[in-house]
C-alpha cells in the first residue's frame, strides 16, 4: 500500500477510529495534531501524538497508523509533504546539504514551538488548494516551513537533504522485523536495496521459498501465537499481522491450521 498525494498540504478528518492507511512513507511529512490522537508504529516503537503535538515522518520507512477521534469529537490532523523535488530546489537555493549519511528514525517528535504553532494555524485556509492551480502559493508555504525547520531543528539538515536511496541490507533480518507491513513486494525490494528480481532471487536462497508464500506463513504463525497465547481476537489481529481483510485471513488460517481462528 502506497500513496501519491495530489497536494503537498494535506488535511485528515475522521469521526470514527481508523486503522486503515498507507504503510509505506514515500516522502517526508511534517504533521500537526489538531484534535484526537494518532498512533504510529514503525515496527520498533509505538509513537503517540496528541492535540498540539508536532511530528516529522521520514521517507522510505514503513509504519502503521491509527487515527483516534477525541471523546465525543473528531480526529483532525494537518500535514505538509516535503517531496524530493522541493527539497532539492531548496537545497540549491539556500545551500543546505547533508553532512552525515547515517540511519535516522522513521518518526521524529518535534518540540511544541510557538513558531510551528503559528505556521500550522496559517496553513488552515490553504488545505483545499491543489498544487496545479496554486503552485506558487503552496511552494512559498512549503519553503516557509523548511526555513522554520532549519531555524528550530537545524540537525534535521542531515535527514531532509539526504537524497541517497536505501542501501543493501541484511534481507533475513529485515523481513523478520517487517513481515507484518502490508506493502507491495517492490517496496520490500526497494527498502532492502535490491531490484525486484534480485530481491526474489536472494529471498529464495535464504528462505528456500517464494516471498509471497513465506509472508503468508509467517503472518499466520504470528496470528496463531497472538490468538492462542495472548488471547487476542481474530478481528483485532488480522490487520496487525499484515492481512487486508478478515475473510481472507480466516480462510487462510483454516487452510493452514485446520481450524477457524475463532475456535483456537
MIDOSE-1310 file (N, C-alpha, C; in nm, 2 decimals, decimal comma, always signed):
residues 264
xxxx	+0,09/-0,12/+0,00/+0,00/+0,00/+0,00/+0,09/+0,12/+0,00; +0,07/+0,21/-0,09/+0,15/+0,34/-0,10/+0,06/+0,45/-0,16; +0,10/+0,57/-0,14/+0,02/+0,67/-0,19/+0,09/+0,78/-0,26; +0,02/+0,86/-0,35/+0,08/+0,97/-0,42/-0,02/+1,09/-0,40
xxxx	+0,00/+1,17/-0,29/-0,09/+1,28/-0,26/-0,10/+1,38/-0,38; -0,22/+1,43/-0,40/-0,24/+1,53/-0,50/-0,19/+1,67/-0,46; -0,18/+1,69/-0,33/-0,13/+1,82/-0,28/-0,03/+1,80/-0,18; +0,06/+1,91/-0,16/+0,16/+1,90/-0,06/+0,10/+1,94/+0,08
xxxx	-0,02/+2,01/+0,08/-0,08/+2,05/+0,20/-0,20/+1,95/+0,22; -0,20/+1,88/+0,33/-0,30/+1,77/+0,35/-0,37/+1,79/+0,48; -0,50/+1,74/+0,48/-0,58/+1,75/+0,60/-0,66/+1,62/+0,62; -0,65/+1,57/+0,74/-0,73/+1,44/+0,77/-0,83/+1,47/+0,87
xxxx	-0,95/+1,42/+0,85/-1,06/+1,43/+0,95/-1,14/+1,30/+0,96; -1,15/+1,25/+1,08/-1,23/+1,12/+1,10/-1,32/+1,14/+1,22; -1,44/+1,08/+1,20/-1,53/+1,08/+1,32/-1,53/+0,95/+1,39; -1,47/+0,84/+1,33/-1,46/+0,71/+1,39/-1,31/+0,67/+1,38
xxxx	-1,27/+0,58/+1,47/-1,13/+0,54/+1,47/-1,10/+0,47/+1,33; -0,98/+0,50/+1,28/-0,94/+0,44/+1,16/-0,80/+0,38/+1,17; -0,79/+0,25/+1,13/-0,66/+0,19/+1,13/-0,61/+0,16/+0,99; -0,69/+0,20/+0,89/-0,65/+0,19/+0,75/-0,55/+0,30/+0,72
xxxx	-0,49/+0,29/+0,61/-0,40/+0,39/+0,57/-0,27/+0,33/+0,51; -0,18/+0,42/+0,47/-0,06/+0,37/+0,40/+0,04/+0,32/+0,50; +0,11/+0,22/+0,45/+0,22/+0,17/+0,54/+0,36/+0,19/+0,49; +0,37/+0,26/+0,38/+0,50/+0,30/+0,32/+0,50/+0,45/+0,32
xxxx	+0,60/+0,51/+0,37/+0,61/+0,66/+0,37/+0,71/+0,70/+0,26; +0,66/+0,75/+0,14/+0,74/+0,77/+0,03/+0,82/+0,91/+0,03; +0,77/+1,00/+0,11/+0,83/+1,13/+0,13/+0,83/+1,17/+0,27; +0,90/+1,28/+0,30/+0,90/+1,33/+0,44/+0,76/+1,41/+0,46
xxxx	+0,71/+1,40/+0,58/+0,58/+1,47/+0,61/+0,60/+1,54/+0,75; +0,57/+1,67/+0,75/+0,56/+1,74/+0,87/+0,41/+1,74/+0,91; +0,38/+1,71/+1,04/+0,25/+1,70/+1,08/+0,21/+1,76/+1,21; +0,09/+1,80/+1,23/+0,04/+1,87/+1,35/-0,09/+1,81/+1,39
xxxx	-0,11/+1,78/+1,51/-0,23/+1,72/+1,56/-0,32/+1,83/+1,61; -0,44/+1,84/+1,55/-0,54/+1,95/+1,58/-0,63/+1,89/+1,69; -0,68/+1,77/+1,68/-0,76/+1,71/+1,78/-0,76/+1,56/+1,77; -0,78/+1,49/+1,88/-0,77/+1,34/+1,87/-0,63/+1,29/+1,90
xxxx	-0,61/+1,17/+1,86/-0,48/+1,10/+1,89/-0,44/+1,02/+1,76; -0,31/+1,03/+1,73/-0,25/+0,95/+1,63/-0,15/+0,85/+1,69; -0,16/+0,72/+1,66/-0,06/+0,63/+1,70/+0,01/+0,58/+1,57; +0,14/+0,58/+1,58/+0,23/+0,54/+1,47/+0,32/+0,43/+1,52
xxxx	+0,31/+0,31/+1,46/+0,40/+0,20/+1,49/+0,49/+0,18/+1,38; +0,62/+0,19/+1,41/+0,72/+0,17/+1,30/+0,79/+0,04/+1,30; +0,74/-0,06/+1,37/+0,80/-0,19/+1,38/+0,89/-0,21/+1,50; +0,94/-0,10/+1,56/+1,02/-0,10/+1,68/+0,96/-0,03/+1,79
xxxx	+0,88/+0,07/+1,77/+0,83/+0,15/+1,88/+0,69/+0,21/+1,84; +0,61/+0,23/+1,94/+0,48/+0,29/+1,92/+0,49/+0,44/+1,96; +0,46/+0,53/+1,87/+0,47/+0,67/+1,89/+0,33/+0,73/+1,90; +0,30/+0,80/+2,01/+0,16/+0,85/+2,03/+0,17/+1,01/+2,03
xxxx	+0,08/+1,06/+1,94/+0,07/+1,21/+1,93/-0,07/+1,26/+1,96; -0,07/+1,36/+2,05/-0,20/+1,41/+2,09/-0,21/+1,56/+2,05; -0,33/+1,62/+2,08/-0,35/+1,75/+2,04/-0,24/+1,85/+2,07; -0,20/+1,92/+1,97/-0,09/+2,02/+1,99/+0,05/+1,97/+1,95
xxxx	+0,06/+1,84/+1,93/+0,19/+1,78/+1,90/+0,23/+1,79/+1,76; +0,37/+1,80/+1,74/+0,42/+1,81/+1,60/+0,51/+1,69/+1,58; +0,52/+1,65/+1,45/+0,60/+1,53/+1,41/+0,66/+1,55/+1,27; +0,76/+1,47/+1,25/+0,82/+1,46/+1,12/+0,83/+1,31/+1,08
xxxx	+0,75/+1,27/+0,98/+0,76/+1,13/+0,93/+0,87/+1,13/+0,82; +0,96/+1,04/+0,83/+1,07/+1,05/+0,73/+1,05/+0,94/+0,62; +1,10/+0,98/+0,50/+1,07/+0,90/+0,38/+1,15/+0,76/+0,39; +1,09/+0,67/+0,30/+1,15/+0,54/+0,29/+1,15/+0,46/+0,42
xxxx	+1,04/+0,47/+0,49/+1,02/+0,39/+0,61/+0,88/+0,32/+0,60; +0,86/+0,22/+0,68/+0,73/+0,15/+0,70/+0,67/+0,19/+0,83; +0,54/+0,21/+0,83/+0,47/+0,25/+0,96/+0,32/+0,22/+0,94; +0,26/+0,19/+1,06/+0,12/+0,17/+1,07/+0,06/+0,28/+1,15
xxxx	-0,06/+0,33/+1,11/-0,12/+0,44/+1,17/-0,26/+0,41/+1,22; -0,29/+0,46/+1,34/-0,42/+0,45/+1,40/-0,46/+0,60/+1,43; -0,58/+0,64/+1,37/-0,63/+0,77/+1,39/-0,75/+0,77/+1,48; -0,74/+0,82/+1,60/-0,84/+0,81/+1,70/-0,91/+0,94/+1,74
xxxx	-1,04/+0,95/+1,71/-1,10/+1,08/+1,75/-1,10/+1,11/+1,90; -1,11/+1,23/+1,93/-1,13/+1,27/+2,07/-1,26/+1,22/+2,12; -1,28/+1,20/+2,25/-1,40/+1,16/+2,31/-1,52/+1,26/+2,27; -1,61/+1,21/+2,20/-1,73/+1,29/+2,15/-1,69/+1,39/+2,05
xxxx	-1,57/+1,37/+1,99/-1,53/+1,47/+1,89/-1,48/+1,41/+1,76; -1,38/+1,47/+1,70/-1,33/+1,42/+1,58/-1,18/+1,41/+1,58; -1,12/+1,34/+1,49/-0,98/+1,34/+1,47/-0,94/+1,44/+1,36; -0,85/+1,53/+1,38/-0,81/+1,62/+1,28/-0,66/+1,64/+1,29
xxxx	-0,60/+1,63/+1,17/-0,46/+1,65/+1,16/-0,42/+1,72/+1,03; -0,32/+1,81/+1,04/-0,27/+1,88/+0,92/-0,13/+1,83/+0,89; -0,10/+1,82/+0,76/+0,04/+1,78/+0,73/+0,08/+1,84/+0,60; +0,22/+1,85/+0,59/+0,28/+1,91/+0,47/+0,38/+1,81/+0,42
xxxx	+0,36/+1,78/+0,29/+0,46/+1,68/+0,22/+0,58/+1,76/+0,18; +0,70/+1,71/+0,21/+0,82/+1,77/+0,17/+0,89/+1,67/+0,07; +0,85/+1,69/-0,06/+0,89/+1,60/-0,16/+1,03/+1,62/-0,20; +1,09/+1,53/-0,27/+1,23/+1,53/-0,31/+1,26/+1,65/-0,40
xxxx	+1,17/+1,68/-0,50/+1,20/+1,79/-0,59/+1,20/+1,92/-0,51; +1,11/+1,94/-0,42/+1,11/+2,06/-0,34/+1,23/+2,08/-0,26; +1,27/+1,97/-0,20/+1,39/+1,97/-0,11/+1,52/+2,00/-0,19; +1,53/+1,94/-0,31/+1,65/+1,96/-0,39/+1,65/+2,11/-0,44
xxxx	+1,54/+2,17/-0,47/+1,54/+2,31/-0,51/+1,57/+2,40/-0,39; +1,52/+2,36/-0,28/+1,56/+2,44/-0,16/+1,71/+2,43/-0,12; +1,76/+2,31/-0,14/+1,90/+2,28/-0,11/+1,99/+2,37/-0,20; +1,95/+2,38/-0,33/+2,03/+2,46/-0,42/+2,02/+2,61/-0,40
xxxx	+1,90/+2,65/-0,36/+1,88/+2,79/-0,33/+1,94/+2,84/-0,21; +1,94/+2,76/-0,10/+1,99/+2,81/+0,03/+2,12/+2,74/+0,07; +2,17/+2,64/+0,00/+2,30/+2,58/+0,03/+2,29/+2,48/+0,14; +2,18/+2,43/+0,17/+2,17/+2,32/+0,28/+2,21/+2,19/+0,21
xxxx	+2,30/+2,12/+0,28/+2,34/+1,98/+0,23/+2,36/+1,89/+0,35; +2,33/+1,76/+0,34/+2,35/+1,67/+0,44/+2,50/+1,65/+0,46; +2,55/+1,65/+0,58/+2,69/+1,63/+0,61/+2,72/+1,49/+0,66; +2,62/+1,42/+0,71/+2,63/+1,29/+0,76/+2,53/+1,19/+0,69
xxxx	+2,57/+1,08/+0,65/+2,48/+0,98/+0,59/+2,46/+0,87/+0,69; +2,38/+0,89/+0,79/+2,35/+0,79/+0,90/+2,21/+0,76/+0,90; +2,17/+0,64/+0,95/+2,03/+0,60/+0,96/+1,96/+0,69/+1,06; +1,83/+0,72/+1,03/+1,76/+0,80/+1,12/+1,62/+0,74/+1,15
xxxx	+1,56/+0,79/+1,25/+1,43/+0,74/+1,29/+1,32/+0,76/+1,19; +1,22/+0,67/+1,18/+1,11/+0,69/+1,09/+1,01/+0,80/+1,14; +1,01/+0,82/+1,27/+0,92/+0,91/+1,33/+1,00/+1,00/+1,43; +1,00/+1,13/+1,40/+1,07/+1,23/+1,48/+0,98/+1,32/+1,55
xxxx	+0,98/+1,33/+1,68/+0,89/+1,42/+1,75/+0,95/+1,56/+1,76; +0,88/+1,66/+1,72/+0,93/+1,80/+1,72/+0,87/+1,87/+1,84; +0,95/+1,97/+1,88/+0,91/+2,05/+2,00/+0,78/+2,13/+1,97; +0,70/+2,16/+2,07/+0,58/+2,24/+2,06/+0,62/+2,39/+2,05
xxxx	+0,70/+2,43/+1,95/+0,75/+2,56/+1,94/+0,64/+2,65/+1,89; +0,63/+2,77/+1,94/+0,52/+2,87/+1,90/+0,53/+2,90/+1,75; +0,65/+2,90/+1,69/+0,66/+2,92/+1,55/+0,60/+2,81/+1,47; +0,61/+2,69/+1,51/+0,55/+2,58/+1,45/+0,40/+2,59/+1,46
xxxx	+0,35/+2,63/+1,58/+0,21/+2,65/+1,60/+0,15/+2,76/+1,51; +0,22/+2,87/+1,50/+0,17/+2,98/+1,42/+0,17/+2,94/+1,27; +0,27/+2,86/+1,23/+0,27/+2,81/+1,09/+0,15/+2,72/+1,07; +0,13/+2,63/+1,16/+0,02/+2,53/+1,14/-0,11/+2,60/+1,13
xxxx	-0,13/+2,71/+1,21/-0,26/+2,78/+1,21/-0,27/+2,86/+1,07; -0,15/+2,90/+1,02/-0,16/+2,98/+0,90/-0,19/+2,90/+0,77; -0,17/+2,77/+0,78/-0,20/+2,69/+0,66/-0,34/+2,63/+0,65; -0,42/+2,66/+0,76/-0,55/+2,60/+0,77/-0,64/+2,64/+0,64
xxxx	-0,62/+2,77/+0,60/-0,71/+2,82/+0,49/-0,65/+2,77/+0,35; -0,54/+2,70/+0,35/-0,48/+2,65/+0,23/-0,51/+2,51/+0,20; -0,58/+2,44/+0,29/-0,59/+2,29/+0,29/-0,66/+2,25/+0,16; -0,75/+2,33/+0,11/-0,83/+2,28/-0,01/-0,77/+2,32/-0,14
xxxx	-0,66/+2,39/-0,14/-0,59/+2,43/-0,26/-0,51/+2,31/-0,32; -0,52/+2,29/-0,45/-0,44/+2,19/-0,51/-0,31/+2,25/-0,58; -0,21/+2,17/-0,59/-0,08/+2,22/-0,65/-0,10/+2,28/-0,79; -0,18/+2,21/-0,87/-0,19/+2,25/-1,01/-0,23/+2,40/-1,03
xxxx	-0,33/+2,44/-0,95/-0,38/+2,57/-0,97/-0,32/+2,68/-0,88; -0,25/+2,64/-0,77/-0,19/+2,73/-0,68/-0,05/+2,70/-0,64; +0,03/+2,66/-0,74/+0,16/+2,61/-0,72/+0,25/+2,71/-0,65; +0,25/+2,83/-0,70/+0,34/+2,93/-0,64/+0,31/+2,96/-0,49
xxxx	+0,18/+2,97/-0,46/+0,14/+2,99/-0,32/+0,19/+2,88/-0,23; +0,16/+2,76/-0,27/+0,19/+2,64/-0,19/+0,34/+2,62/-0,18; +0,41/+2,65/-0,29/+0,56/+2,64/-0,29/+0,62/+2,74/-0,18; +0,56/+2,86/-0,17/+0,60/+2,96/-0,07/+0,58/+2,91/+0,07
xxxx	+0,46/+2,84/+0,09/+0,43/+2,79/+0,23/+0,52/+2,68/+0,26; +0,55/+2,59/+0,17/+0,64/+2,48/+0,20/+0,78/+2,53/+0,22; +0,82/+2,63/+0,15/+0,96/+2,69/+0,17/+0,96/+2,76/+0,31; +0,85/+2,82/+0,35/+0,85/+2,88/+0,48/+0,87/+2,78/+0,59
xxxx	+0,80/+2,66/+0,57/+0,82/+2,55/+0,67/+0,96/+2,51/+0,68; +1,03/+2,49/+0,56/+1,17/+2,44/+0,56/+1,26/+2,54/+0,63; +1,23/+2,67/+0,61/+1,31/+2,77/+0,68/+1,29/+2,76/+0,83; +1,17/+2,74/+0,88/+1,14/+2,72/+1,02/+1,21/+2,60/+1,07
xxxx	+1,20/+2,49/+1,00/+1,27/+2,36/+1,04/+1,42/+2,38/+1,06; +1,48/+2,45/+0,97/+1,62/+2,48/+0,98/+1,66/+2,57/+1,09; +1,57/+2,66/+1,13/+1,59/+2,75/+1,24/+1,57/+2,68/+1,37; +1,47/+2,60/+1,38/+1,43/+2,54/+1,51/+1,50/+2,41/+1,53
xxxx	+1,51/+2,33/+1,43/+1,58/+2,20/+1,44/+1,68/+2,18/+1,33; +1,79/+2,26/+1,34/+1,90/+2,25/+1,23/+1,96/+2,12/+1,21; +1,95/+2,03/+1,31/+2,00/+1,89/+1,30/+1,93/+1,81/+1,19; +1,81/+1,86/+1,16/+1,73/+1,78/+1,06/+1,79/+1,80/+0,92
xxxx	+1,89/+1,88/+0,90/+1,95/+1,90/+0,77/+2,00/+1,77/+0,72; +2,06/+1,68/+0,81/+2,11/+1,56/+0,76/+2,00/+1,45/+0,73; +1,88/+1,48/+0,77/+1,76/+1,40/+0,73/+1,70/+1,45/+0,60; +1,66/+1,57/+0,60/+1,59/+1,63/+0,49/+1,67/+1,64/+0,36
xxxx	+1,79/+1,66/+0,37/+1,87/+1,68/+0,25/+1,97/+1,56/+0,22; +1,93/+1,45/+0,27/+2,00/+1,32/+0,23/+1,92/+1,26/+0,12; +1,97/+1,27/+0,00/+1,90/+1,22/-0,12/+1,94/+1,08/-0,17; +2,01/+1,01/-0,08/+2,05/+0,88/-0,12/+1,93/+0,78/-0,11
xxxx	+1,94/+0,68/-0,20/+1,84/+0,57/-0,19/+1,88/+0,47/-0,09; +1,79/+0,38/-0,05/+1,83/+0,28/+0,05/+1,94/+0,19/+0,00; +2,03/+0,16/+0,09/+2,14/+0,07/+0,05/+2,11/-0,08/+0,08; +2,19/-0,17/+0,04/+2,16/-0,31/+0,06/+2,17/-0,35/+0,20
xxxx	+2,07/-0,42/+0,26/+2,07/-0,45/+0,40/+2,06/-0,61/+0,41; +2,07/-0,65/+0,54/+2,05/-0,79/+0,57/+1,91/-0,83/+0,54; +1,88/-0,91/+0,44/+1,75/-0,94/+0,39/+1,67/-1,02/+0,50; +1,73/-1,12/+0,56/+1,67/-1,21/+0,66/+1,62/-1,13/+0,78
xxxx	+1,71/-1,04/+0,83/+1,68/-0,96/+0,95/+1,57/-0,86/+0,92; +1,57/-0,80/+0,80/+1,47/-0,70/+0,76/+1,34/-0,76/+0,75; +1,33/-0,88/+0,68/+1,20/-0,94/+0,66/+1,14/-0,99/+0,79; +1,22/-1,04/+0,88/+1,17/-1,09/+1,01/+1,12/-0,98/+1,10
xxxx	+1,17/-0,86/+1,07/+1,13/-0,74/+1,15/+1,00/-0,68/+1,09; +0,99/-0,69/+0,96/+0,89/-0,61/+0,89/+0,78/-0,69/+0,81; +0,77/-0,82/+0,84/+0,68/-0,90/+0,76/+0,53/-0,86/+0,78; +0,50/-0,79/+0,89/+0,36/-0,76/+0,92/+0,32/-0,63/+0,85
xxxx	+0,41/-0,57/+0,78/+0,36/-0,45/+0,70/+0,31/-0,49/+0,57; +0,19/-0,44/+0,53/+0,12/-0,49/+0,41/+0,16/-0,39/+0,30; +0,27/-0,42/+0,23/+0,31/-0,33/+0,12/+0,34/-0,42/+0,00; +0,35/-0,37/-0,11/+0,38/-0,44/-0,23/+0,52/-0,50/-0,23
xxxx	+0,55/-0,61/-0,30/+0,68/-0,67/-0,30/+0,79/-0,58/-0,34; +0,75/-0,49/-0,44/+0,86/-0,40/-0,49/+0,90/-0,30/-0,38; +0,81/-0,27/-0,28/+0,85/-0,19/-0,17/+0,96/-0,26/-0,08; +0,93/-0,38/-0,05/+1,03/-0,46/+0,02/+1,16/-0,46/-0,05
xxxx	+1,16/-0,49/-0,18/+1,28/-0,49/-0,26/+1,35/-0,36/-0,25; +1,28/-0,25/-0,27/+1,34/-0,12/-0,27/+1,41/-0,09/-0,14; +1,34/-0,12/-0,03/+1,39/-0,08/+0,11/+1,50/-0,17/+0,15; +1,52/-0,28/+0,08/+1,64/-0,37/+0,11/+1,75/-0,34/+0,01
xxxx	+1,74/-0,24/-0,07/+1,84/-0,20/-0,16/+1,86/-0,30/-0,28; +1,75/-0,35/-0,33/+1,76/-0,45/-0,44/+1,65/-0,42/-0,55; +1,68/-0,47/-0,67/+1,58/-0,47/-0,77/+1,48/-0,58/-0,73; +1,36/-0,58/-0,79/+1,26/-0,68/-0,76/+1,32/-0,82/-0,79
xxxx	+1,38/-0,84/-0,91/+1,43/-0,97/-0,95/+1,54/-1,02/-0,85; +1,63/-0,93/-0,81/+1,74/-0,96/-0,72/+1,68/-1,00/-0,58; +1,58/-0,92/-0,54/+1,51/-0,95/-0,41/+1,46/-1,09/-0,41; +1,38/-1,12/-0,51/+1,32/-1,26/-0,52/+1,43/-1,37/-0,52
xxxx	+1,53/-1,35/-0,60/+1,64/-1,45/-0,60/+1,71/-1,46/-0,47; +1,75/-1,35/-0,41/+1,81/-1,36/-0,28/+1,72/-1,42/-0,17; +1,59/-1,38/-0,18/+1,49/-1,43/-0,08/+1,49/-1,58/-0,09; +1,48/-1,64/-0,20/+1,46/-1,79/-0,22/+1,59/-1,86/-0,17
xxxx	+1,71/-1,79/-0,19/+1,83/-1,85/-0,14/+1,83/-1,86/+0,01; +1,78/-1,76/+0,08/+1,78/-1,75/+0,22/+1,67/-1,84/+0,29; +1,54/-1,82/+0,23/+1,43/-1,88/+0,30/+1,38/-2,01/+0,23; +1,44/-2,04/+0,12/+1,40/-2,17/+0,04/+1,25/-2,17/+0,00
xxxx	+1,20/-2,06/-0,02/+1,06/-2,05/-0,06/+1,04/-1,91/-0,13; +0,92/-1,89/-0,19/+0,90/-1,76/-0,25/+0,86/-1,65/-0,14; +0,88/-1,53/-0,17/+0,84/-1,42/-0,08/+0,69/-1,43/-0,04; +0,60/-1,45/-0,14/+0,46/-1,45/-0,11/+0,42/-1,56/-0,02
xxxx	+0,48/-1,68/-0,04/+0,44/-1,80/+0,04/+0,50/-1,78/+0,18; +0,62/-1,73/+0,19/+0,68/-1,71/+0,32/+0,61/-1,60/+0,40; +0,57/-1,49/+0,34/+0,50/-1,39/+0,41/+0,36/-1,44/+0,47; +0,29/-1,52/+0,39/+0,16/-1,57/+0,44/+0,19/-1,66/+0,55
xxxx	+0,28/-1,75/+0,54/+0,31/-1,85/+0,65/+0,36/-1,78/+0,78; +0,44/-1,68/+0,76/+0,50/-1,60/+0,88/+0,39/-1,52/+0,94; +0,30/-1,46/+0,87/+0,19/-1,38/+0,92/+0,09/-1,47/+1,00; +0,06/-1,59/+0,94/-0,03/-1,68/+1,00/+0,03/-1,74/+1,13
xxxx	+0,15/-1,77/+1,13/+0,22/-1,82/+1,25/+0,21/-1,71/+1,36; +0,24/-1,59/+1,33/+0,23/-1,48/+1,43/+0,08/-1,46/+1,48; -0,01/-1,47/+1,39/-0,15/-1,46/+1,43/-0,19/-1,57/+1,52; -0,15/-1,69/+1,49/-0,18/-1,81/+1,58/-0,13/-1,78/+1,72
xxxx	-0,01/-1,74/+1,73/+0,06/-1,71/+1,86/-0,02/-1,60/+1,93; -0,06/-1,49/+1,87/-0,13/-1,38/+1,93/-0,27/-1,43/+1,98; -0,34/-1,51/+1,90/-0,47/-1,56/+1,94/-0,46/-1,66/+2,05; -0,37/-1,76/+2,03/-0,36/-1,88/+2,13/-0,30/-1,84/+2,26
xxxx	-0,19/-1,77/+2,25/-0,11/-1,74/+2,37/-0,14/-1,60/+2,43; -0,19/-1,51/+2,36/-0,21/-1,37/+2,41/-0,36/-1,35/+2,42; -0,45/-1,44/+2,38/-0,59/-1,42/+2,39/-0,65/-1,31/+2,31; -0,58/-1,28/+2,20/-0,63/-1,17/+2,11/-0,74/-1,22/+2,02
xxxx	-0,83/-1,13/+1,98/-0,94/-1,16/+1,89/-0,90/-1,16/+1,74; -0,95/-1,25/+1,66/-0,91/-1,25/+1,52/-0,94/-1,12/+1,45; -1,05/-1,05/+1,49/-1,08/-0,92/+1,43/-0,98/-0,81/+1,46; -0,90/-0,83/+1,57/-0,80/-0,74/+1,61/-0,67/-0,77/+1,56
xxxx	-0,65/-0,90/+1,52/-0,52/-0,95/+1,48/-0,49/-0,94/+1,33; -0,59/-0,96/+1,25/-0,56/-0,98/+1,10/-0,49/-0,86/+1,04; -0,53/-0,73/+1,08/-0,46/-0,62/+1,02/-0,32/-0,60/+1,08; -0,31/-0,64/+1,21/-0,18/-0,62/+1,27/-0,07/-0,71/+1,21
xxxx	-0,11/-0,83/+1,16/-0,01/-0,92/+1,11/+0,01/-0,90/+0,95; -0,07/-0,82/+0,89/-0,05/-0,79/+0,75/-0,15/-0,83/+0,65; -0,27/-0,88/+0,70/-0,38/-0,92/+0,61/-0,46/-0,80/+0,58; -0,53/-0,80/+0,46/-0,61/-0,68/+0,42/-0,75/-0,69/+0,47
xxxx	-0,80/-0,81/+0,48/-0,94/-0,83/+0,52/-0,96/-0,96/+0,60; -1,06/-0,95/+0,69/-1,09/-1,06/+0,78/-1,12/-1,19/+0,72; -1,20/-1,19/+0,61/-1,25/-1,31/+0,54/-1,13/-1,39/+0,48; -1,04/-1,32/+0,42/-0,92/-1,38/+0,36/-0,83/-1,44/+0,47
xxxx	-0,82/-1,36/+0,58/-0,74/-1,41/+0,69/-0,80/-1,54/+0,75; -0,93/-1,54/+0,77/-1,00/-1,66/+0,83/-0,98/-1,78/+0,74; -1,00/-1,76/+0,61/-0,99/-1,87/+0,51/-0,84/-1,92/+0,51; -0,74/-1,84/+0,51/-0,60/-1,88/+0,50/-0,57/-1,95/+0,63
xxxx	-0,62/-1,90/+0,75/-0,59/-1,95/+0,88/-0,64/-2,10/+0,89; -0,76/-2,12/+0,84/-0,82/-2,25/+0,85/-0,75/-2,35/+0,75; -0,71/-2,30/+0,64/-0,63/-2,38/+0,54/-0,50/-2,42/+0,61; -0,44/-2,34/+0,68/-0,30/-2,37/+0,74/-0,31/-2,45/+0,87
xxxx	-0,41/-2,43/+0,95/-0,42/-2,49/+1,08/-0,54/-2,59/+1,10; -0,63/-2,60/+1,00/-0,74/-2,69/+1,01/-0,85/-2,64/+1,10; -0,84/-2,52/+1,15/-0,94/-2,47/+1,24/-0,96/-2,33/+1,22; -1,09/-2,28/+1,24/-1,11/-2,14/+1,23/-1,04/-2,06/+1,34
xxxx	-0,99/-1,94/+1,31/-0,93/-1,86/+1,42/-1,02/-1,83/+1,54; -1,15/-1,83/+1,52/-1,24/-1,81/+1,63/-1,24/-1,92/+1,73; -1,19/-2,04/+1,69/-1,20/-2,16/+1,78/-1,07/-2,20/+1,83; -0,97/-2,12/+1,81/-0,83/-2,16/+1,86/-0,84/-2,15/+2,02
